Amino acid sequence: MRAAVLDLGSNSFHVLVADVADGRVVPVMRQREMLHLGAVVARHGDVPADALATAAATAGHLADLAHRSGAEQLTAVATAAIRDAGNGAEVLRAMEAATGVAVQVLPGLEEARLSYLGVRSAVAVDAEPLLVLDLGGGSLELAVGRGAEVGWSASTPLGASRLSALLEHDPPRDADLRHLRAAVADALDPLVAEVAAHAPAGVVAVGGTVRALARVLAADDGRWLPADTVTNQFTMAVDALRRMRDRLLELDDAGRLDVPAMKDSRADHIHVAAVVLVEVFDRLGITQATVADAGLREGILLDAAAAEVVSASRLREREIERVATTFLAADDAHPEHVATLAGLLFDELVDLHALGDDDRELLQHAARLHTIGEALALRRSHRHGAYLLEHAELRGFAPAEVAALTTMVRFHGARGLDGKFPPAAGLDPARRGRVERLLTLLQLADVLDAARDQAVHDVHADDDGRRVTVAVAGDPHLAASDVERRAGWFRRVYDRDIRLVDAETGDELV
């Protein structure tokens, strides 16, 4: 079903139109308008007439976009700014008249639950219970849960736009920061023991300003992000965030705009968000958090569809299936067969490559997608495939994992790996070494099905310390030049020659 959410938030108004099926939210259209109502309400206590008119007109525009995009159902919600505005009822009436739909004011605890549910649709969670922190413009929600069930939640008035009204100077002075930290302490300290009692095993942070901070941190550390902007499952270390907070607090608005990867729409309050997050992390004893790119809006759609939360591995599998279904012919058996052969080679050579189950999973995912670029053109298909994968917004995968997949797709037919390729260049040395070892196996599996006829049905490998002998069961169509190109890369990575032989006769195949 194609459905839409109109999120009338404290920082911005959003509309998300998406196809919702089988527990997945596949975006069709997104639009955002920054209004900063949270800061307006914090300063005035209500929404002045001019801001009210702008809010109503913006809501009407976004609702019209949703209908024109084919949404069969439109849900409109308002959050902290409207909850707190003295004339909130008047604002609601104006927005309902402009949109033609009822606008639900979400209680803080319901906002926390729905944000938690949205996070679970995007982040592969291996450890539970999970603590989700949703930092918005008007409030900070906290939720701890397992699967789809929230066991505890709270809502606090610690929104970045709201708190920015406490600052009288830019850059903030010591008195400004004392007021800001006192506000965080007053709201959060009563909750510290409750959070600790639920013993969260992992922490996820969500919200537009959280993602903006993640982009700035990635640029500062030289870390690669898919499509330069996708932060889903980015690891935000508190020490790095603390250093960035101190840097941002020394700058005024114009100076913050010059920080690499800074978005214009976030520069006026991103330093406040950094202060809040560091204070929250320190009080809760958090040393790092995972960033999510899905939250409240996705949670609303999933909740309406009664969607189940899936395991981490199933979330990743489902995303690979989505991309494969989009770009691969339904009757093309080659990618899946290469994935099978790559898995067999991985198992046969485990003592040589010394990689684990997570690496095996990543290898097979890359194999299933290594030909997606052919959907655009056969010439340079490896480049097309890498581009498509980088921009596919794969949920369940950290940026480093997307970089690994993209690198393997890009170089599956090459003589090796170009370390200057941005996704590869952004990997730390240990991760790049793992990708190099996986790439040898993908290349070998691919060449064994070069004719795309699935003629090879099994492989066995033996490593004598100098040479790896691969016994091939079946009738492959091999070109000596193709094999030698892969063998050269294999030698560079493992310091081994490689020999392909017929499993029945022992004769060399090329």
C-alpha positions in Angstrom: 0.0 0.0 0.0 1.2 3.5 -0.8 0.8 5.6 2.3 2.1 9.0 3.5 3.0 10.6 6.8 2.9 14.4 7.4 5.2 15.1 10.3 4.7 18.6 11.6 7.7 18.8 13.8 9.5 21.4 16.0 12.4 21.9 13.6 10.8 21.1 10.3 7.7 19.9 8.5 8.2 16.6 6.6 6.2 14.5 4.3 7.2 10.9 3.5 5.3 8.9 0.8 6.3 5.3 0.8 5.2 1.8 -0.3 4.7 -0.3 2.8 4.6 -4.1 2.4 6.1 -7.1 4.3 7.4 -4.9 7.1 9.4 -2.7 4.7 9.1 1.1 4.1 10.3 1.9 0.5 10.3 5.7 0.1 8.7 7.1 -3.0 8.9 10.8 -2.2 10.3 13.0 0.6 10.0 16.7 1.1 11.1 18.9 4.0 10.6 22.5 5.0 12.5 24.1 7.9 10.2 26.2 10.1 11.9 26.0 13.6 8.5 26.2 15.4 10.2 24.9 18.5 12.4 27.9 18.8 9.4 30.2 18.0 7.3 28.7 20.8 10.2 28.7 23.2 10.6 32.5 22.7 6.9 33.5 22.5 5.0 30.8 24.3 2.7 30.5 21.3 2.8 30.6 17.5 2.5 34.2 16.2 0.1 34.9 13.4 2.7 35.2 10.7 4.4 31.9 11.7 0.9 30.3 12.0 0.1 31.3 8.4 3.4 29.9 7.2 2.9 26.6 9.0 -0.6 26.1 7.7 0.4 26.9 4.1 3.4 24.6 4.4 1.4 21.8 5.8 -1.2 22.2 3.0 1.6 22.2 0.3 3.1 19.0 1.7 -0.3 17.2 2.0 -1.0 18.1 -1.7 2.4 16.6 -2.7 1.4 13.4 -0.9 -1.9 13.1 -2.7 -0.3 13.8 -6.0 2.3 11.1 -5.4 -0.4 8.5 -5.1 -0.8 8.1 -1.4 -3.9 6.2 -0.6 -3.7 7.1 3.1 -2.3 10.2 4.7 -1.5 10.4 8.5 -0.7 13.8 9.9 1.0 14.2 13.3 2.3 17.1 15.3 4.9 16.9 18.1 6.4 19.0 20.8 6.1 22.5 19.4 2.3 22.2 18.9 2.0 20.3 22.2 3.5 23.2 24.1 2.1 26.2 22.2 -0.4 28.3 24.1 -2.5 28.5 20.9 -1.9 24.9 19.9 -5.6 24.3 19.3 -5.8 27.3 16.9 -2.7 26.1 15.0 -4.2 22.6 14.7 -7.4 24.0 13.3 -5.5 26.0 10.7 -3.4 23.1 9.6 -6.3 20.7 9.4 -8.2 23.2 7.2 -5.1 23.5 5.0 -4.5 19.8 4.7 -8.0 18.4 4.7 -7.0 15.7 7.3 -7.1 15.4 11.0 -3.8 16.2 12.7 -3.0 14.0 15.7 -0.9 15.6 18.5 1.4 12.8 19.6 2.0 12.4 23.3 5.7 12.3 24.1 5.6 8.6 25.1 3.8 7.6 21.9 6.4 9.6 19.9 9.1 7.6 21.7 7.5 4.3 20.9 7.0 5.1 17.2 10.5 6.4 16.8 11.8 3.2 18.4 9.8 1.1 15.9 11.1 3.2 13.0 14.7 2.7 14.1 14.2 -1.1 14.2 13.3 -1.0 10.5 16.7 0.5 9.6 19.3 -0.6 12.1 20.5 -4.2 12.3 20.4 -4.9 16.0 22.4 -7.8 17.4 22.2 -7.0 21.1 19.1 -6.2 23.1 17.6 -4.5 25.0 18.1 -1.4 22.8 18.0 2.2 23.9 16.7 4.7 21.3 17.3 8.4 21.8 15.3 10.6 19.4 16.5 14.2 19.5 14.1 16.6 17.8 13.6 20.3 17.8 11.2 20.4 20.7 12.0 17.3 22.8 14.2 14.3 23.4 12.5 11.0 23.6 14.0 7.8 25.2 12.8 4.3 24.7 14.2 0.9 25.7 12.8 -2.2 24.1 13.2 -5.7 22.7 12.0 -6.5 19.2 8.9 -4.4 18.6 8.0 -4.0 22.2 9.0 -1.0 24.2 9.5 -1.8 27.9 10.2 1.7 29.1 10.0 5.2 27.6 10.2 8.9 28.6 9.9 12.3 27.0 11.9 15.3 28.0 11.8 19.0 26.9 15.4 18.8 25.6 14.9 19.7 21.9 17.7 21.5 20.1 15.5 24.3 18.8 13.7 24.8 22.1 17.0 24.9 24.0 18.6 27.3 21.5 16.3 30.0 23.0 18.3 29.8 26.2 21.4 31.1 24.5 21.7 34.9 24.5 25.0 35.0 22.6 26.6 33.4 19.6 29.1 31.9 20.2 27.6 31.0 23.6 29.3 32.4 26.7 29.9 30.5 29.9 26.6 31.6 31.4 24.7 30.4 28.4 26.3 27.0 28.6 25.6 26.8 32.4 21.9 27.4 31.7 21.9 24.8 28.9 23.7 22.1 31.0 21.4 22.8 34.0 18.4 22.3 31.8 19.7 18.9 30.6 20.5 17.9 34.2 17.0 18.9 35.5 15.3 16.9 32.8 17.6 13.9 32.6 19.0 13.2 36.0 15.7 11.8 37.4 15.7 9.2 34.5 19.3 7.9 34.9 18.5 5.2 37.4 15.5 4.0 35.3 17.6 3.7 32.2 20.3 1.8 34.1 17.7 -0.6 35.5 16.8 -1.7 32.0 20.5 -2.4 31.2 20.5 -1.5 27.5 23.0 -3.5 25.5 23.1 -1.0 22.6 22.2 2.6 21.9 20.8 4.2 18.7 20.4 8.0 18.2 18.0 9.4 15.7 16.9 12.8 14.5 17.8 15.3 11.7 20.4 17.1 13.8 21.9 13.8 15.0 22.4 12.9 11.3 23.9 16.3 10.6 26.4 15.8 13.4 27.3 12.4 12.0 28.0 13.9 8.6 30.3 16.5 10.2 32.1 13.9 12.3 32.6 11.7 9.3 34.1 14.6 7.3 36.3 15.5 10.2 37.6 11.9 10.5 37.9 11.4 6.8 35.3 8.6 7.0 33.5 7.7 3.8 29.7 7.9 3.7 27.5 6.3 1.0 26.3 9.0 -1.4 28.2 11.5 0.9 25.1 11.8 3.1 23.8 8.4 4.3 24.6 8.0 8.0 22.6 5.0 8.8 24.5 2.8 11.3 27.3 5.3 11.5 29.1 4.9 14.8 29.2 8.1 16.8 32.0 8.0 19.4 31.4 10.2 22.4 35.0 11.4 22.5 34.9 12.5 18.9 31.5 14.2 19.5 33.0 16.0 22.5 35.8 17.4 20.5 33.4 18.5 17.8 31.2 20.1 20.4 34.1 22.2 21.7 35.0 23.3 18.2 31.4 24.3 17.4 31.0 26.2 20.6 33.9 28.5 19.6 32.2 29.5 16.4 29.3 31.8 15.5 26.7 30.9 13.0 28.8 32.0 10.0 31.8 30.1 11.3 29.7 26.9 11.8 28.6 27.2 8.2 32.2 26.8 7.1 32.7 23.5 8.9 33.0 20.7 6.3 29.8 18.8 5.6 27.7 21.4 7.6 24.2 21.8 6.3 22.9 25.4 6.2 19.6 24.4 7.8 21.3 22.9 10.9 24.1 25.5 11.6 22.0 27.6 13.8 21.4 24.9 16.4 23.8 22.0 15.8 26.1 23.2 18.6 23.2 23.0 21.0 22.5 19.5 19.8 26.1 18.5 20.4 26.0 19.9 24.0 22.8 18.0 24.7 24.0 14.7 23.3 27.3 14.8 25.1 25.6 15.6 28.4 23.1 12.8 27.9 25.7 10.3 26.9 27.9 11.2 29.9 25.0 11.0 32.3 23.9 7.6 31.0 27.4 6.2 30.7 27.3 5.8 26.9 30.6 5.8 25.1 29.3 5.4 21.6 25.9 5.3 19.7 24.7 4.1 16.4 23.0 6.6 14.1 19.7 5.7 12.4 18.3 7.3 9.3 14.7 6.2 10.1 12.6 7.1 13.0 9.2 8.6 13.8 7.8 8.7 10.2 8.8 5.2 9.3 7.5 4.0 12.7 4.1 5.5 12.1 3.8 3.7 8.7 5.0 0.4 10.2 2.7 0.6 13.2 -0.3 1.2 10.9 0.7 -1.9 8.9 1.2 -4.0 12.1 4.7 -4.8 10.8 7.0 -7.2 12.7 10.6 -6.4 13.7 12.9 -8.8 11.9 16.3 -10.0 12.9 19.5 -8.2 11.9 20.4 -10.9 9.3 16.9 -10.9 7.8 16.9 -7.1 7.6 20.1 -7.2 5.6 18.9 -10.0 3.4 15.7 -8.2 2.7 17.6 -5.1 1.6 19.8 -7.2 -0.8 16.6 -8.7 -2.2 15.2 -5.3 -2.8 18.1 -4.1 -4.8 18.4 -7.5 -6.7 14.7 -7.4 -7.6 15.0 -3.8 -8.8 18.0 -4.3 -11.1 18.4 -8.0 -11.9 16.3 -10.1 -14.4 14.1 -12.6 -12.5 15.4 -15.5 -14.6 19.1 -14.7 -14.3 20.6 -17.5 -12.2 24.2 -16.3 -12.5 24.4 -14.0 -9.5 22.9 -16.5 -7.1 25.1 -19.3 -8.4 28.2 -17.1 -8.0 27.1 -16.5 -4.4 26.9 -20.2 -3.9 30.4 -20.8 -5.4 31.8 -18.0 -3.4 30.4 -19.4 -0.2 32.0 -22.8 -1.0 35.3 -21.3 -1.7 35.1 -19.3 1.5 34.5 -22.5 3.5 37.2 -24.5 1.7 39.9 -21.8 2.3 38.9 -20.6 5.8 42.3 -21.5 7.2 44.0 -19.3 4.6 41.8 -16.2 4.8 41.0 -16.5 8.5 37.7 -14.6 8.1 34.5 -15.1 10.0 30.8 -15.6 9.5 30.0 -11.8 9.0 32.6 -11.7 6.2 31.0 -14.7 4.6 27.6 -13.0 4.7 29.1 -9.9 3.1 30.8 -11.9 0.4 27.6 -13.6 -0.6 25.7 -10.3 -0.6 28.3 -8.8 -2.9 28.1 -11.8 -5.2 24.3 -11.5 -5.4 24.6 -7.9 -6.6 27.8 -8.0 -8.6 26.0 -7.7 -12.0 23.4 -5.0 -11.1 25.2 -2.4 -13.2 24.2 -4.4 -16.3 20.7 -3.0 -15.8 22.1 0.3 -17.2 24.7 -0.8 -19.7 27.0 -3.8 -20.3 30.0 -1.5 -21.0 31.5 -0.3 -17.7 28.8 -2.2 -15.8 31.1 -2.6 -12.9 31.2 1.2 -12.4 27.4 1.4 -12.8 26.9 -1.3 -10.3 29.1 0.4 -7.7 27.2 3.7 -8.2 23.8 2.0 -7.8 24.9 0.2 -4.7 26.4 3.3 -3.1 23.2 5.2 -3.6 20.7 2.4 -2.7 20.4 3.5 0.9 20.9 0.0 2.2 19.4 -0.4 5.7 21.0 -2.8 8.1 24.5 -2.0 6.8 27.0 0.3 8.4 28.9 2.7 6.0 32.0 0.6 6.2 30.0 -2.5 5.1 28.4 -0.5 2.2 32.0 0.5 1.3 33.1 -3.1 1.3 30.1 -4.2 -0.9 30.6 -1.3 -3.3 34.3 -2.0 -3.6 33.7 -5.7 -4.4 31.1 -4.9 -7.0 33.3 -2.3 -8.6 36.4 -4.6 -8.9 34.9 -8.1 -9.3 36.3 -8.3 -12.8 39.5 -6.3 -12.4 43.1 -7.2 -11.9 42.9 -6.0 -8.3 41.7 -3.2 -6.1 42.4 0.5 -6.6 43.1 1.9 -3.2 42.2 5.4 -4.5 38.6 4.3 -5.1 36.8 6.5 -2.5 34.9 3.7 -0.7 38.1 1.6 -0.5 40.2 4.6 0.5 37.8 5.3 3.4 38.3 1.8 4.9 40.7 1.4 7.8 43.7 -0.9 6.9 42.2 -4.0 8.7 38.8 -3.7 6.9 40.5 -3.1 3.6 42.6 -6.2 4.1 39.4 -8.2 4.7 37.8 -6.8 1.6 40.9 -7.7 -0.5 40.7 -11.3 0.7 36.9 -11.5 0.0 37.4 -10.0 -3.5 39.8 -12.8 -4.5 37.0 -15.3 -3.7 34.3 -13.3 -5.6 36.6 -13.0 -8.6 37.3 -16.7 -8.6 33.6 -17.7 -8.2 32.6 -15.3 -11.0 35.2 -16.7 -13.5 34.0 -20.3 -12.7 30.6 -19.3 -14.1 31.9 -17.1 -16.9 29.6 -18.8 -19.4 26.6 -18.1 -17.0 25.4 -21.7 -17.5 25.9 -22.9 -13.9 28.0 -25.8 -15.2 30.2 -25.9 -12.1 28.3 -27.6 -9.2 31.0 -28.0 -6.6 34.6 -27.0 -5.7 37.2 -28.2 -3.2 40.4 -26.5 -2.4 43.8 -27.5 -0.9 46.5 -25.2 0.3 50.0 -26.7 0.6 51.6 -23.5 1.8 52.9 -22.5 -1.7 50.0 -23.1 -4.0 46.2 -23.4 -3.7 44.7 -26.2 -5.8 41.0 -25.8 -6.6 39.3 -29.0 -7.8 36.3 -28.0 -9.9 33.4 -30.4 -10.3 31.6 -29.7 -13.6 32.4 -28.4 -17.1 33.4 -24.7 -16.8 34.2 -22.6 -19.9 37.4 -20.9 -18.9 39.6 -18.4 -20.8 43.3 -18.5 -19.8 43.5 -14.7 -19.7 40.5 -14.4 -17.3 42.0 -17.0 -15.0 45.4 -15.4 -15.0 44.0 -12.0 -14.2 42.3 -13.4 -11.1 45.4 -15.6 -10.3 47.6 -12.5 -10.3 45.4 -10.8 -7.7 45.2 -14.0 -5.6 49.1 -14.2 -5.5 49.3 -10.6 -4.4 46.8 -11.1 -1.6 47.8 -14.5 -0.3 51.3 -15.0 -1.6 50.1 -18.2 -3.2 49.9 -19.5 -6.7 46.5 -20.9 -7.7 45.8 -23.9 -9.9 42.4 -25.0 -11.2 42.0 -28.8 -11.9 39.2 -31.1 -13.0 37.8 -32.8 -9.9 37.5 -36.1 -11.6 40.7 -36.4 -13.6 43.1 -34.0 -11.8 44.0 -32.4 -15.1 44.6 -28.7 -15.2 41.7 -26.7 -16.7 43.8 -23.9 -18.3 
